[in-house]
Each structure stands twice: as structure tokens, then as C-alpha cells.
């Protein structure tokens, strides 16, 4: 067991996304320093990092996000081939609100190529689209603000499977310092154990997401069963047009092996009324493991898709982000060391690394 595995369970979202020794070394070093501070609270701890190493960490993290997105897009292509009768268009979508007091929502959709999809991060793709537009307010032209962005796989005609479209979305909107601080302090576990914070656990988790939008509830149930029973031999891995050596995705050698390994499934589609979401949101929501990557798959009816479009452009989505930060603030008040590490990591990643002293630690950046 390496030092990273000693501190971090193999099933944690960050562990599943990050497979590089540079990141493991960085997170483990900070985790060891955290334990040192907790074991000797009166001891002034020295945290020493080189500027070269921090640049490596930043570059490696970005590459890991790109690799995770690539896995998501390849799986989306494979399932698109299987569920959309083989033919579909790719559309990049951005959602936001127009400048001004009215906060009117907008959606911009643009057809893209597979090459464009695989050569940009999802967030860059959304920001590049918005960069082409300005909104006139009075005598000035104001830039548009991104609330959410996602990619759609739109079939060329009505499908035999009952699937209306597939959408993929990378929930990597948070800053790196939050992700790493959460991992070092096991925030997922803290939230799950705390009765007050447990209701907010959905604001902390961060995984790559795929939605399969079906015409009705019956089609959702059929498609979910198909996914559970889908075998590797039924899936054409070459459909994404990216070689395995380039993508890091290897086809399973056993054609009878399951294509997806289901970790958990929550039924918000056919459950008892008392267990339904108060918002009317309906779906079969699963966490799956594919190619050693954790992904979320939602199979949902078309009416729910339009409900979510309204959510992503409305105040509830912005409140979602505020609540996520509020939860972290509550944890920091009860666990000041967690707040210190959040600030430390924010400084390291935003301010290019500047040495500083605090009450219980010295952070030294070397050249």
C-alpha cells in the first residue's frame, strides 16, 4: 500500500479520477502534515513545496480532468451507438442568465464535431462558446455568464430504444483547492456522519455524469435493465474514433463481462410517493464503475429533462453552488485546520505560490 492509499480509500471520487503519482505525492504530503499538526497542536509545522513541483501538480491535475472527460465521452459515444440506432449529432449547450436585474435565462446550442469535443475540456468548450456573444445593456455590451454547460447526443430520427437523447456533463466546476482539502480531511465521511450536514451530502460529491433521456417512464425502465445486462461484446469501442492507446481506454477481453459495474442505484422513478423528490424530479440514478472510473448515470423521462433545463438556468442552480460553499464554511468553523488548508491550497493554486506564516504553520515555496 502506498502512502496515498493509506490516507484515501480507493473508492473516493478524487482517487477514482486521479491516477498520477505526482498528485498522490502532493495529497499524501499534505495529509501527513495534517496528521502532524493534529498530533502536536502546539508544534509550529513547516510545509515546504517547490515552485516546480507545484507547476507539475497543476498540469497533472488538468491532464487527469481531461482523461476523465475522455472516458466519459468515449462511453457516451459507445452508448450512443447502442441506444440511438447508430446515428446522432453532437451539440454543445451553454446555459446562463442575461445581465441586468431581471436575470432572464438563456440557452445557446451549437453543433460540434467529435474532434472538437475531444480536443477541449468541457468547461473550455462552454466558455469559448460564450466568448462569441455580448449582450447590450443600455449603452454598453456586457459578457454573458456561464451557469452550466453540457454536451448532447441527438439521434437523427426516432429510436427503437425509446431514448430521446443522451447528455454528458463534467461536474468539475469547483476549484482544485476545495477538492484536495475535502480529500485530505475526508469531508464526504464527515458529512455522512453528521446529522445536520448529511442532508447536504449531494453538494460535496463530484463525479462525471451521463444522462439518458427517454420518451416515458416505461422506456426508462427498459433502458436501465438493458444497461445492467449489457455485455462488453455488445459494445463497439471503436465508435468513438479514438484509438485505445490514445484514449487510455482498453476493451475488455471477455465479451461476456458486464460493460458497466453498478455500484449503487437509487429509484426516484417508481418509488413510493413519500420518497419522491418534492421538486417533481424523476430518474433512476446510478453510480457505475467503468474502466476504473466512477461515473453517474441518470435514466430519466423527457419531461424531467426540461425541468432540469429550467433548474440549471434559474436561481436554484446558483443556490446549489452557494449551499455547497456554505457546507464547507460550517465544517471549517468546527474544524479550523480544514479552513486553514482550504486557504493554503487556494493560495498555492491561485497566487502561484507565495511563502507565508500563520499561527500554527509556515508555508515555504522554494525555487
C-alpha positions, 0 to 999 in steps of 0.5 A: 500500500502506498502512502496515498492509499493509506490516507484515501480509500480507493473508492473516493471520487478524487482517487477514482479520477486521479491516477498520477503519482505526482498528485498522490505525492502532493495529497499524501504530503499534505495529509501527513502534515495534517496528521502532524499538526493534529498530533502536536497542536502546539508544534509550529509545522513547516510545509515546504513545496517547490515552485516546480513541483507545484507547476507539475501538480497543476498540469497533472491535475488538468491532464487527469480532468481531461482523461476523465472527460475522455472516458466519459465521452468515449462511453457516451459515444459507445452508448450512443451507438447502442441506444440511438440506432447508430446515428446522432449529432453532437451539440454543445449547450451553454446555459446562463442568465442575461445581465441586468436585474431581471436575470432572464435565462438563456440557452445557446446550442451549437453543433460540434464535431467529435474532434472538437469535443475531444480536443477541449475540456468541457468547461473550455468548450462552454466558455469559448462558446460564450466568448462569441456573444455580448449582450447590450445593456443600455449603452454598453455590451456586457459578457454573458455568464456561464451557469452550466454547460453540457454536451448532447447526443441527438439521434437523427430520427426516432429510436427503437430504444425509446431514448430521446437523447443522451447528455454528458456533463463534467461536474468539475466546476469547483476549484482544485483547492476545495477538492484536495482539502475535502480529500485530505480531511475526508469531508464526504465521511464527515458529512455522512456522519453528521446529522445536520450536514448529511442532508447536504451530502449531494453538494460535496460529491463530484463525479462525471455524469451521463444522462439518458433521456427517454420518451416515458417512464416505461422506456426508462425502465427498459433502458436501465435493465438493458444497461445492467445486462449489457455485455462488453461484446455488445459494445463497439469501442471503436465508435468513438474514433479514438484509438485505445492507446490514445484514449487510455481506454482498453476493451475488455477481453471477455465479451461476456463481462458486464460493460458497466459495474453498478455500484449503487442505484437509487429509484426516484422513478417508481418509488413510493410517493413519500420518497419522491423528490418534492421538486417533481424530479424523476430518474433512476440514478446510478453510480457505475464503475467503468474502466476504473472510473466512477461515473453517474448515470441518470435514466430519466423521462423527457419531461424531467429533462426540461425541468432540469433545463429550467433548474440549471438556468434559474436561481436554484442552480446558483443556490446549489453552488452557494449551499455547497460553499456554505457546507464547507464554511460550517465544517471549517468553523468546527474544524479550523485546520480544514479552513486553514488548508482550504486557504493554503491550497487556494493560495498555492493554486491561485497566487502561484505560490507565495511563502507565508506564516500563520499561527500554527504553520509556515508555508515555504515555496522554494525555487 
